[in-house]
Amino acid sequence: MASAQVYTVDYITPDSAAAGTALLCGQKTHFGVIGLSQNAQYGNCSSVDGNELKSILDEANTVGKWTGVVTTTRVTHATPATAYAHSVTCDWESDADIPKDQRDKCPGVKDIADQLITENGHLRVVLGGGRSKFTPIDVEDGEIRNATGNRLDQRNLIEVRMKSSKENMNAIYVTKQSEFDAVDPENTEFLLGLFEPSHMKFEVDRANDTWGEPSISQMVDKAIQILKRGPKGYVLVVEGGRIDEGHHLNNAYRANEDTIALSDAVSTAMDLNCENDTLVVVTADHGHVFSFGGYHMINEDIYDMDMADDEKPYTLMNYANGRGWFEHRNGQLRKDLRNLSEGKGPSAGQ
């Protein structure tokens, strides 16, 4: 076991950007900053140059290892972005996300999706969500009705990457489960999979997705089978990112089920590698103010409720941020949970 400090240089509690930078780049930085030292200024595009940090994937590529990123969020989201990008804010996932004053101030500033495509050709596997960050606003998504891309520069970065990749290697782009399943890892040198316009589905909701998308275990399996062909080894960064999203929504059931899915993915990675020559590191980048209240029997259902002194039930699991935090901060009286819809499955609140 080991301990890693992921605090920021300014905030009490780190976010995914600063924590991911600490984990993957080895230095502390400001809240919300991606792959830059603390000398960079949050939101100031002119402070990028000279403050870029190398990530573990950059270092791995330098010594000839194959590299990849797998996530259940957008591949341009904060945690996966710290593996390859440099940005004064994790919010600049596409050029449309960069404020006009910053684009005018720094005409050459690159959003995170642009950096992934044009500056990180060493990435052999990229799997997750976030198609909209790579395509123009007039390009229809295909899966979601009336959904289009997000980019203002009229560049289709998916086509850019696939064109450049296919010139030098056997490259494949997939958007759904059936296409993913058809990929032969023995004959694939580059795999780009973007399975949703935004984040991928929560694990418990995947079965209701008619388009179809792979589980995190399936993505890890395919990624490792491709990357382990590298003659000098590989480094793969995997994020069960929807765990974080579930907690932000105060949806303990979905957060917990996605945690189990990540655990399964770790088992898949262990099964595909030999512990004698492969290091597997499992960690959170940060926690949530999520806890069990009071003393409960070990055989109780963690999704059950107990009765409080005010004769209203309280959940065994509790949040001090999100919806509950907002209500307490604004002096709202505690809701009677018996009046809320029951159920932990797909019909529960998102």
N, C-alpha and C positions, 0 to 999 in steps of 0.2 A: 504494500500500500504506500501511497505517497500523498503529499499535500502541495497544492499549487495556489498561490495568492493571485486573485483576479480583481482586486480592488481598482478603482479609478484614481486619478490624481485630483479629482474635483468633487465628485458626488460620494455620499455615504454608501449608497447601494449601486453596484455596477449594472449596466445593461448588457445585452448580448454583444454589441459592437466592441465595447471596451474589454469585456471579459474574454471574448473570442480573440481579440488582438493579444491579450496577455497570454492566453494559452497557446496560440498558434504562431505568434511572432516573438514572444518572450519579453515584451516590454509593456509597462503600464502606460495608459493614455487617458484622454478625456472621454467622458460619457458621450456615447453616440458616434465616436470616431473609429474609422476602419483602417487598420494597417498602417497607421502613422504614429510617430512618436509624440510625446507630450508637448513638443515644440510647435506642433500644428495647432491651429485655432479652429474650434468647432464652427462650421458653416462658412469659413473664409477660404475660398478656393485658391487664393494666392499663397496660402501657407502649406500647400502640398509639396512643392518642389524642395528636395533636400531632406525631407522628413519621412520618406518612405521606408518601411521596414520589410525585411524578407521574412516570408512565412516558412513553415516547415516544408510546404510543397515546393517553394522556390529552392530551398536548400536540397531537397531530394532530387529535383530535376537537375541541379548542378552536378550531382555525382552520378547521373544516368539512371535514376530510378523512375519508373512509371508512376503517374500520379492521377488521382481522381477525387471527386466530391459527390456525395450522395446525401440528399436531404428530403424531408417531407414538406418543407416550406418552399417558397420561391428560391431558386438557386442564387438569386441576387439578394436574398434576405441577409440580415446582419451577420449571423454566425457563419454560414458558408462563405460569405463575402470576405471575411477576415482571412480566409485561406489563399486568396489570390488578388484582392483589390486594395486600392489606397483611396480613401475618400474622407473628406472632412465631416461628412455626415452619412449615416447608414440609410438615410431617406432618399438619397440620389440614385435610385435603382435604374431609372431610365432618364433620357435627356429631358423628358417632360416634367420630371420631378425636381429639376434644378431651377431655382428662381431666375427670372430674366436678368436681374441685376448682377447675379453671379456669372451667368453666361456672357453678359456684356463685358464684365470685368476680366474674365478669363476665357477668351474665345476657344482655347484648346482644351478646356476642362472636359474630362470623360466621365460619363456615368458608369455605374458598376457593371451593367450588362455589356456596355461597349468594352470595358476593360477585360471582362471574361472572354469575349470573342476575339478581340484584336491583339491582346497582350499576353494571353495565356495559352498559347498553342501546345504547351507541354501537357495540359490536362487531357488525359486519354479517355476518361469517363466523367460525364456530368449528368446526373440524374436528379430530378425533382420537379417542382412546379415553376410557374412564372413565365409562361409563353408571352404574355402581353408586354413584358418589358423588352422584348426582342423584336417586335414587329410594329409597323406603322399604324396610325390611327384609322387608316382606311382599309386595313386588311382584316377580314373577318376571321374569327378564331376557328370556327369549324365545329367545335364541341358545344359551346354555349351559344344559344340563339341570341342574335343581336350584339354579341360581344366582339370587340375589335382590339387591335393592338393599342399600345400606349405611347409609341414613339412619335415625336414631332419632326425628326430629321429625315423621314421618308426612307430610312434604311431598314432593310429586313436582315437583321444580324444573323438569323438562323441560316438564311441562304448564303450570307457572306462566309460563315464558318464552314458550312458543308462544302462550298465550292473550293475553298482553300485546302480543306482537309482531304477531299477526294483526289486532289492532284498528287498527293504524296502517300496516301494510305487508304485502306478499306474503311470508309467512314459511313455510319448509319445514323439517321435521325428518326426517332419514334415518338408517338404521342399517345398511344393507347396500349392496353394490355396485350392484345393480339399481336401487334407489331413488336412489342418488347419480347414476347415469348418466342417469336420467330428468329430473334438475333442469335447467331452462332458465335459464341465467344472465342472459339478457336480460329475464326476467320474474320475477326473484327479488331481493328486497331484504334478506332475512335468511335465512341458511342455517346450521342447526345439524346437524352430523353426528357421532354418537358410535357408533363401529363395533365396540367391544368393551366388555365390563364393566370391564376394566382396560386395560393397554397394548394397542396394535395389534400385529399379528403382525410378526415379523422378515420382511424382504423375501423371503428364500429360502423362507419358510414360507407365504406368502400363497396360493400355488397349491393348498395342501392345505386351505384354509379353505372349506368347503362353503357357509357363510353368505355369504362374499364381502365383501372390503373393498378400497377403492381404494389405489393406490400413492401415495407422497408427491408424485410428479410430477402425477398426476391431480388430487390435492387442490389443489395449487398452481395448476394450470391453471384449475380451476373457480373458485377463490377470486379469482384476478386478473381473470377475466372478469366477475365480479360487482362487485368493488371498483373497477375502472377506470372504471365508469360514474359514479362520484362526480364531481360537477362541479368539485371543487377538489383532485382527486387522492386518493391513498390511502396508507396505511402497512400493510404486512402483515408479521407476525413468523412465521417458519417454523422449525421445529425438527425435525431428524432425530434424535429423542431415543433411538431404540433403538440407535444407535451406542454411546451411553454404557452402556446396559443390557448390550449384548454384551460390552463390556470389563469391566464389573463381574462378569460370569459367566466371564471369561477365555475367551470364545468369539470368537477372532480372526476366524474365517470370517464369522460373522454380523455382527460389527462392521464388517468391511471391505465386505461386500456392501451393508449399509445406508449406508455412506459413498458407495458408487457410486450408490445410489439418490438420495441427497441431491444428488450432483453432477448427476444427470439433472434433478432438480427445479430446480437453479440454471439449467441450460440452458433449461428450459421458461420460467422467469421472464424470462430474457434475450430469448428469442424473442418473448414477448408484450409487451415494452416497448421503448421507444426510449432508447438510452443518452444522447441529448441532453437528456432531461427526467426521467429516472428513475435514482435511485441504488440500486444493489444492493450490499449489504454481506454478505460471507460470512466467518464466523468460528466458531471453537469457543468455548464459554463456559469450558471448562477442558480440560486434557489428562488422560491416564492414564499410569501408569508402565508403558508398553508400548514395547518396543524390539526392535531386531534385534541379536542377539548375534554378535560376531565378524565375520569377513570372509567374504562369500559371493559367488559369481559372479552377474553380473547376469541370467544366463539360468536360474538355479535357481528351482524352484517354492518360493514363500515358505512353503508349508505342509509342505515336506519337513523331514526331520530329519538331523542330522549326529551322528557318534559322538564322545562325550567321552572323557576319559582314564580314567574309571571303567568304560568299556566299556558304558555305557548311552547311548542316544540323547538328544539334546536338540533342541528345536524351534528353527528359525531365528528365530521370533518368541517373545518372552518377556514375562512379567508379573511385576511386583514387588508386586502386591497380589492380592486375591481368594484363590483356592485355593492358588496357589503361595506367596504371601506367608504364608498361614496355616501351611502345612507347614514353611516355613523358620523362622518365628517360634517354632514349638513343637518345633523340633529333630527333626522327622521326616526320615527319609532320603529321598533323591530317588527317586521312583517310576520304574520301568522302563516307559517309554511304549509299548514293544512289547506290553505286556500289556493296554493299553487298547484299546477299540474304535476301529477306524479309520473314516475317512470325514468329509467336510466338509459333506455335504448334510443334509436334514431329519432323518436318523436320528442325526446327531451329537448330543452332549450339549447340552442347553439351558442 
